[in-house]
């Protein structure tokens, strides 16, 4: 079986975590997201500086899971395609086997919808920046739909 990394991306409030949890449960896949490192005493606490540390911890988890040939789902905003592709390359470099990947964009929200639906208290100015940086994912011609082999 080919180890697979699935990237789920979207603005705050777009349903990334809900979709990631549903897919992870359905397929028995490991779910990794920076948000899991921002929970203290059962409550989520967003802070831009702590988020950087949470992202670094999530990347360490990706590398470890890849070494073990584990399928993973990674959920995060990742507004620029290069961010998603960097995580895929990291997974591929750490995995001792041929891998595949999938990128899923959640429903694109307007900035105002994202601010209203945001449940993690991400600052509106951060959401505005994420929305301004957003690049929709378009699979390369060599890929079949959103699933690609490398």
LUMKOLNU-930432 format. One record per atom (N, C-alpha, C): residue number from 1; z, y, x; chain; residue in one letter. Coordinates in Angstrom, 3 decimals, m for minus. Atoms other than C-alpha are relative to their C-alpha. Layout:
<atoms>
NUM,Z,Y,X,A,A
...
</atoms>
This chain:
<atoms>
1,0.000,m1.179,0.841,A,X
1,0.000,0.000,0.000,A,X
1,0.000,1.248,0.890,A,X
2,0.130,m1.221,m0.783,A,X
2,m0.943,3.447,1.316,A,X
2,1.118,0.980,m0.352,A,X
3,m1.033,m0.995,0.284,A,X
3,2.002,5.867,1.666,A,X
3,m0.642,1.307,m0.491,A,X
4,0.575,m1.191,0.638,A,X
4,1.394,8.960,m0.475,A,X
4,1.027,1.114,m0.102,A,X
5,m0.793,m1.196,0.268,A,X
5,2.751,12.475,m0.542,A,X
5,m0.671,0.740,m1.152,A,X
6,0.485,m0.781,1.133,A,X
6,2.381,14.325,m3.827,A,X
6,0.686,1.347,0.063,A,X
7,m0.519,m1.370,m0.029,A,X
7,2.799,18.094,m3.721,A,X
7,m0.155,0.568,m1.408,A,X
8,0.031,m0.670,1.306,A,X
8,3.719,19.799,m7.006,A,X
8,0.375,1.448,0.251,A,X
9,m0.213,m1.411,m0.298,A,X
9,3.407,23.556,m6.844,A,X
9,m0.208,0.858,m1.233,A,X
10,0.122,m0.924,1.117,A,X
10,3.736,26.494,m9.205,A,X
10,1.054,1.089,0.106,A,X
11,m0.962,m1.100,0.001,A,X
11,5.558,29.739,m9.831,A,X
11,1.318,m0.443,m0.627,A,X
12,m1.268,0.310,0.652,A,X
12,9.229,29.715,m10.844,A,X
12,m0.175,m0.044,m1.522,A,X
13,0.068,0.143,1.450,A,X
13,9.577,28.517,m14.436,A,X
13,m1.213,m0.766,m0.494,A,X
14,1.228,0.683,0.419,A,X
14,6.284,26.577,m14.436,A,X
14,0.203,m1.474,m0.317,A,X
15,m0.279,1.397,0.325,A,X
15,7.957,23.160,m14.804,A,X
15,m0.151,m0.966,1.158,A,X
16,0.158,0.860,m1.188,A,X
16,7.642,21.845,m11.230,A,X
16,1.053,m1.089,0.064,A,X
17,m1.090,0.969,m0.135,A,X
17,11.022,20.174,m11.122,A,X
17,m0.024,m1.005,m1.133,A,X
18,0.055,0.911,1.145,A,X
18,10.708,18.697,m14.605,A,X
18,m1.102,m1.042,0.204,A,X
19,1.106,0.915,m0.245,A,X
19,7.308,17.197,m13.769,A,X
19,0.306,m0.929,1.174,A,X
20,m0.314,0.809,m1.186,A,X
20,8.469,16.009,m10.337,A,X
20,1.019,m1.083,m0.324,A,X
21,m1.014,0.999,0.371,A,X
21,11.530,14.278,m11.778,A,X
21,m0.592,m1.104,m0.876,A,X
22,0.622,0.986,0.896,A,X
22,9.470,12.590,m14.484,A,X
22,m0.890,m0.953,0.793,A,X
23,0.884,0.844,m0.804,A,X
23,6.883,11.317,m11.987,A,X
23,0.787,m0.875,0.983,A,X
24,m0.813,0.772,m0.943,A,X
24,9.515,10.233,m9.458,A,X
24,0.679,m1.168,m0.706,A,X
25,m0.647,1.072,0.756,A,X
25,11.347,8.240,m12.110,A,X
25,m1.013,m1.052,m0.430,A,X
26,1.030,0.921,0.485,A,X
26,8.162,6.713,m13.512,A,X
26,m0.528,m0.908,1.116,A,X
27,0.611,0.755,m1.098,A,X
27,6.863,5.604,m10.104,A,X
27,1.003,m0.477,1.052,A,X
28,m1.006,0.403,m0.981,A,X
28,10.149,5.022,m8.262,A,X
28,m0.208,0.674,1.343,A,X
29,0.335,m0.760,m1.196,A,X
29,9.211,7.726,m5.761,A,X
29,1.146,0.929,0.379,A,X
30,m1.011,m0.919,m0.515,A,X
30,11.521,9.794,m3.585,A,X
30,m0.409,1.435,m0.317,A,X
31,0.248,m1.411,0.308,A,X
31,11.761,13.415,m4.792,A,X
31,0.713,0.860,1.033,A,X
32,m0.552,m0.946,m0.971,A,X
32,12.273,16.124,m2.196,A,X
32,m0.412,1.396,m0.445,A,X
33,0.303,m1.402,0.271,A,X
33,12.517,19.830,m2.938,A,X
33,1.090,0.859,0.633,A,X
34,m1.013,m0.874,m0.589,A,X
34,14.265,22.739,m1.225,A,X
34,1.144,0.307,m0.963,A,X
35,m1.029,m0.317,0.990,A,X
35,16.139,23.436,m4.472,A,X
35,1.201,m0.932,0.079,A,X
36,m1.111,0.948,m0.034,A,X
36,18.234,20.301,m3.971,A,X
36,1.050,0.381,1.041,A,X
37,m0.951,m0.441,m1.020,A,X
37,19.859,21.964,m0.953,A,X
37,0.681,1.310,m0.368,A,X
38,m0.594,m1.250,0.458,A,X
38,20.820,25.060,m2.940,A,X
38,0.985,m0.210,m1.150,A,X
39,m0.961,0.306,1.062,A,X
39,23.157,23.314,m5.367,A,X
39,1.395,m0.089,0.615,A,X
40,m1.386,m0.011,m0.450,A,X
40,26.836,24.022,m4.834,A,X
40,0.905,m0.169,m1.209,A,X
41,m0.913,0.276,1.120,A,X
41,29.546,22.600,m7.105,A,X
41,m0.758,m0.178,m1.312,A,X
42,0.767,0.314,1.191,A,X
42,26.868,21.457,m9.540,A,X
42,m0.860,1.127,m0.536,A,X
43,0.787,m1.135,0.481,A,X
43,25.238,24.891,m9.901,A,X
43,m0.991,0.446,1.078,A,X
44,1.048,m0.458,m0.898,A,X
44,22.032,26.231,m8.370,A,X
44,0.267,1.449,0.386,A,X
45,m0.230,m1.361,m0.500,A,X
45,22.429,29.328,m6.188,A,X
45,m1.161,0.409,0.899,A,X
46,1.145,m0.467,m0.795,A,X
46,19.196,30.984,m5.043,A,X
46,0.410,1.160,0.879,A,X
47,m0.183,m1.081,m0.955,A,X
47,19.365,33.156,m1.970,A,X
47,m1.181,m0.108,0.968,A,X
48,1.196,0.093,m0.845,A,X
48,16.230,34.028,0.055,A,X
48,0.282,m0.527,1.407,A,X
49,m0.329,0.468,m1.357,A,X
49,17.963,33.409,3.407,A,X
49,0.363,m1.481,m0.034,A,X
50,m0.369,1.417,0.102,A,X
50,19.558,30.118,2.336,A,X
50,m1.197,m0.863,m0.371,A,X
51,1.204,0.743,0.370,A,X
51,16.203,29.115,0.869,A,X
51,m0.783,m0.421,1.250,A,X
52,0.686,0.349,m1.255,A,X
52,14.717,29.188,4.384,A,X
52,0.644,m1.234,0.636,A,X
53,m0.700,1.168,m0.529,A,X
53,17.382,26.729,5.552,A,X
53,m0.249,m1.232,m0.868,A,X
54,0.261,1.106,0.923,A,X
54,16.826,24.604,2.450,A,X
54,m1.399,m0.574,0.236,A,X
55,1.367,0.450,m0.283,A,X
55,13.100,24.444,3.224,A,X
55,m0.034,m0.803,1.295,A,X
56,m0.050,0.738,m1.277,A,X
56,13.822,23.364,6.811,A,X
56,0.625,m1.383,m0.197,A,X
57,m0.637,1.296,0.275,A,X
57,16.121,20.601,5.531,A,X
57,m0.951,m0.914,m0.767,A,X
58,0.963,0.799,0.768,A,X
58,13.464,19.457,3.048,A,X
58,m1.113,m0.523,0.911,A,X
59,1.031,0.435,m0.951,A,X
59,10.899,19.295,5.859,A,X
59,0.510,m1.156,0.850,A,X
60,m0.600,1.119,m0.747,A,X
60,13.266,17.078,7.861,A,X
60,m0.032,m1.272,m0.846,A,X
61,0.043,1.155,0.907,A,X
61,13.458,14.794,4.819,A,X
61,m1.413,m0.565,m0.103,A,X
62,1.398,0.459,0.059,A,X
62,9.653,14.650,4.603,A,X
62,m0.321,m0.828,1.239,A,X
63,0.298,0.713,m1.249,A,X
63,9.412,13.601,8.255,A,X
63,0.690,m1.362,0.041,A,X
64,m0.730,1.268,m0.002,A,X
64,12.074,10.927,7.887,A,X
64,m0.624,m0.984,m0.984,A,X
65,0.618,0.874,1.007,A,X
65,10.519,9.541,4.698,A,X
65,m1.354,m0.515,0.481,A,X
66,1.316,0.409,m0.506,A,X
66,7.082,9.471,6.344,A,X
66,0.137,m1.096,1.053,A,X
67,m0.224,1.025,m1.032,A,X
67,8.432,7.482,9.314,A,X
67,0.300,m1.352,m0.626,A,X
68,m0.340,1.227,0.724,A,X
68,9.682,4.930,6.786,A,X
68,m1.109,m0.433,m0.956,A,X
69,1.153,0.280,0.865,A,X
69,6.293,4.903,5.018,A,X
69,0.332,0.122,m1.487,A,X
70,m0.417,m0.188,1.395,A,X
70,7.927,6.121,1.819,A,X
70,m0.945,0.959,m0.719,A,X
71,0.717,m0.938,0.860,A,X
71,5.971,7.694,m1.012,A,X
71,0.975,1.102,m0.370,A,X
72,m0.878,m1.095,0.396,A,X
72,7.340,11.139,m1.774,A,X
72,m0.718,0.961,m0.923,A,X
73,0.462,m1.125,0.805,A,X
73,6.974,13.912,m4.288,A,X
73,0.763,1.208,0.522,A,X
74,m0.602,m1.232,m0.500,A,X
74,7.603,17.390,m2.942,A,X
74,m0.342,1.114,m0.987,A,X
75,0.206,m1.073,0.972,A,X
75,8.075,20.238,m5.447,A,X
75,0.516,1.319,0.567,A,X
76,m0.374,m1.326,m0.485,A,X
76,8.096,23.881,m4.416,A,X
76,m1.080,0.984,m0.443,A,X
77,0.964,m1.015,0.426,A,X
77,6.311,27.160,m5.153,A,X
77,m1.291,m0.113,0.815,A,X
78,1.147,0.112,m0.910,A,X
78,3.954,27.050,m2.117,A,X
78,m1.224,0.773,m0.508,A,X
79,1.104,m0.765,0.582,A,X
79,1.704,29.920,m3.276,A,X
79,m1.319,m0.089,0.780,A,X
80,1.225,0.080,m0.807,A,X
80,m0.770,29.544,m0.389,A,X
80,m0.336,m1.456,0.290,A,X
81,0.456,1.377,m0.222,A,X
81,m2.836,26.367,0.009,A,X
81,0.376,m0.481,1.394,A,X
82,m0.327,0.397,m1.372,A,X
82,m2.201,26.366,3.752,A,X
82,1.432,m0.544,0.096,A,X
83,m1.376,0.500,m0.009,A,X
83,1.509,25.801,3.016,A,X
83,0.041,m1.459,m0.447,A,X
84,0.051,1.383,0.479,A,X
84,0.776,22.638,1.029,A,X
84,m0.678,m0.892,1.034,A,X
85,0.727,0.807,m0.976,A,X
85,m1.729,21.409,3.598,A,X
85,0.838,m0.231,1.264,A,X
86,m0.878,0.171,m1.165,A,X
86,0.803,21.971,6.410,A,X
86,1.008,m1.121,m0.231,A,X
87,m0.946,1.074,0.319,A,X
87,3.297,19.695,4.641,A,X
87,m0.693,m1.361,m0.005,A,X
88,0.770,1.248,m0.005,A,X
88,0.614,17.059,4.147,A,X
88,m0.267,m0.439,1.430,A,X
89,0.256,0.319,m1.412,A,X
89,m0.308,17.223,7.835,A,X
89,1.273,m0.474,0.701,A,X
90,m1.288,0.406,m0.562,A,X
90,3.369,16.951,8.779,A,X
90,0.326,m1.440,m0.398,A,X
91,m0.232,1.352,0.518,A,X
91,3.726,13.848,6.594,A,X
91,m0.912,m0.997,0.704,A,X
92,0.971,0.890,m0.635,A,X
92,0.571,12.312,8.042,A,X
92,0.325,m0.231,1.473,A,X
93,m0.313,0.124,m1.421,A,X
93,1.632,12.994,11.623,A,X
93,1.225,m0.883,0.226,A,X
94,m1.232,0.774,m0.167,A,X
94,5.038,11.379,11.093,A,X
94,m0.140,m1.447,m0.481,A,X
95,0.145,1.333,0.586,A,X
95,3.773,8.339,9.167,A,X
95,m0.801,m0.907,0.936,A,X
96,0.712,0.916,m0.901,A,X
96,2.758,5.317,11.269,A,X
96,m1.152,m0.750,m0.677,A,X
97,1.070,0.674,0.734,A,X
97,0.142,4.301,8.667,A,X
97,m0.967,1.045,m0.556,A,X
98,0.938,m0.857,0.698,A,X
98,m2.904,5.730,6.954,A,X
98,0.688,0.492,m1.280,A,X
99,m0.684,m0.582,1.164,A,X
99,m1.744,8.070,4.168,A,X
99,m1.004,0.569,m0.998,A,X
100,0.787,m0.745,0.976,A,X
100,m3.027,9.685,1.006,A,X
100,0.861,1.147,m0.522,A,X
101,m0.749,m1.118,0.570,A,X
101,m2.073,12.892,m0.728,A,X
101,m0.598,0.416,m1.328,A,X
102,0.397,m0.537,1.294,A,X
102,m2.239,14.551,m4.092,A,X
102,0.667,1.361,m0.125,A,X
103,m0.559,m1.326,0.268,A,X
103,m1.747,18.222,m4.965,A,X
103,m0.151,0.271,m1.487,A,X
104,0.001,m0.305,1.425,A,X
104,m0.794,19.142,m8.510,A,X
104,0.490,1.438,m0.183,A,X
105,m0.406,m1.355,0.362,A,X
105,m0.739,22.766,m9.642,A,X
105,0.548,m0.026,m1.415,A,X
106,m0.549,m0.133,1.352,A,X
106,1.571,23.351,m12.584,A,X
106,m0.716,1.144,m0.710,A,X
107,0.626,m1.057,0.806,A,X
107,0.431,25.608,m15.395,A,X
107,0.270,1.353,0.650,A,X
108,m0.178,m1.310,m0.617,A,X
108,m0.196,29.030,m13.919,A,X
108,0.562,0.978,m1.025,A,X
109,m0.659,m0.990,0.852,A,X
109,2.079,31.654,m15.408,A,X
109,m0.338,1.399,0.487,A,X
110,0.070,m1.386,m0.444,A,X
110,1.721,35.399,m15.380,A,X
110,1.332,0.317,0.675,A,X
111,m1.236,m0.401,m0.669,A,X
111,4.321,37.202,m13.313,A,X
111,1.119,0.196,m1.023,A,X
112,m1.020,m0.256,1.024,A,X
112,6.145,38.294,m16.458,A,X
112,0.484,m1.303,m0.636,A,X
113,m0.418,1.300,0.540,A,X
113,6.147,34.748,m17.883,A,X
113,0.925,m0.702,0.989,A,X
114,m0.812,0.644,m1.021,A,X
114,7.535,33.445,m14.597,A,X
114,1.392,0.630,0.061,A,X
115,m1.299,m0.692,m0.036,A,X
115,10.284,36.076,m14.552,A,X
115,0.838,m0.400,m1.209,A,X
116,m0.738,0.379,1.214,A,X
116,11.244,35.232,m18.162,A,X
116,0.468,m1.450,0.038,A,X
117,m0.311,1.433,0.029,A,X
117,11.167,31.442,m17.658,A,X
117,0.823,m0.453,1.210,A,X
118,m0.714,0.318,m1.229,A,X
118,12.854,31.516,m14.233,A,X
118,1.464,m0.319,m0.306,A,X
119,m1.384,0.414,0.267,A,X
119,16.113,29.559,m14.498,A,X
119,0.870,0.014,1.255,A,X
120,m0.744,0.061,m1.262,A,X
120,17.123,29.846,m10.838,A,X
120,0.380,1.374,0.550,A,X
121,m0.371,m1.352,m0.412,A,X
121,17.738,33.592,m10.690,A,X
121,m0.739,0.470,1.247,A,X
122,0.833,m0.521,m1.075,A,X
122,14.903,34.171,m8.241,A,X
122,m0.257,1.464,m0.326,A,X
123,0.149,m1.435,0.224,A,X
123,14.633,37.919,m7.799,A,X
123,m1.413,0.331,m0.483,A,X
124,1.331,m0.382,0.495,A,X
124,11.764,39.549,m9.759,A,X
124,m0.943,0.439,1.121,A,X
125,0.867,m0.445,m1.095,A,X
125,10.455,41.140,m6.546,A,X
125,m0.545,m1.188,0.809,A,X
126,0.482,1.203,m0.684,A,X
126,10.226,37.673,m4.961,A,X
126,m1.074,m0.690,m0.833,A,X
127,1.002,0.610,0.879,A,X
127,8.331,36.352,m7.990,A,X
127,m1.295,0.806,0.050,A,X
128,1.198,m0.834,m0.117,A,X
128,5.934,39.308,m7.796,A,X
128,m0.764,m0.338,1.280,A,X
129,0.650,0.351,m1.281,A,X
129,5.235,38.442,m4.138,A,X
129,m0.647,m1.377,m0.093,A,X
130,0.560,1.353,0.152,A,X
130,4.749,34.735,m4.943,A,X
130,m1.286,0.043,m0.831,A,X
131,1.170,m0.087,0.888,A,X
131,2.335,35.604,m7.759,A,X
131,m1.167,0.696,0.702,A,X
132,1.058,m0.710,m0.720,A,X
132,0.402,38.049,m5.559,A,X
132,m0.638,m0.897,1.060,A,X
133,0.490,0.907,m1.043,A,X
133,0.054,35.337,m2.875,A,X
133,m0.665,m1.262,m0.558,A,X
134,0.429,1.270,0.585,A,X
134,m0.977,32.591,m5.336,A,X
134,m1.480,m0.296,0.245,A,X
135,1.358,0.519,m0.157,A,X
135,m4.077,30.562,m4.484,A,X
135,m0.088,m1.308,m0.766,A,X
136,0.131,1.272,0.709,A,X
136,m5.181,27.877,m6.954,A,X
136,m0.578,m1.058,0.936,A,X
137,0.498,1.101,m0.822,A,X
137,m5.889,24.472,m5.437,A,X
137,m1.329,m0.495,m0.542,A,X
138,1.293,0.583,0.326,A,X
138,m9.488,23.300,m5.423,A,X
138,m0.239,m1.111,1.001,A,X
139,0.188,1.107,m0.945,A,X
139,m10.000,19.832,m3.936,A,X
139,m1.315,0.121,0.763,A,X
140,1.213,0.026,m0.812,A,X
140,m12.522,19.447,m1.123,A,X
140,m1.007,m0.959,m0.625,A,X
141,1.056,0.847,0.560,A,X
141,m15.838,17.820,m1.994,A,X
141,0.191,m1.466,0.353,A,X
142,m0.176,1.386,m0.414,A,X
142,m14.853,14.690,m0.086,A,X
142,1.135,m0.693,m0.752,A,X
143,m1.134,0.554,0.726,A,X
143,m11.879,14.186,m2.397,A,X
143,m0.416,m0.413,m1.404,A,X
144,0.216,0.461,1.356,A,X
144,m11.851,12.295,m5.671,A,X
144,1.072,0.633,m0.876,A,X
145,m0.930,m0.782,0.839,A,X
145,m10.237,14.634,m8.218,A,X
145,1.010,0.678,0.897,A,X
146,m1.008,m0.633,m0.833,A,X
146,m6.926,15.675,m6.671,A,X
146,0.588,m0.967,1.005,A,X
147,m0.571,0.979,m0.919,A,X
147,m6.266,12.528,m4.670,A,X
147,m0.957,m0.196,1.177,A,X
148,0.829,0.070,m1.203,A,X
148,m7.519,12.368,m1.114,A,X
148,0.591,m1.008,0.965,A,X
149,m0.430,0.958,m1.022,A,X
149,m7.343,9.798,1.656,A,X
149,m0.233,0.634,1.360,A,X
150,0.158,m0.473,m1.381,A,X
150,m6.823,10.708,5.302,A,X
150,0.415,m1.072,0.960,A,X
</atoms>
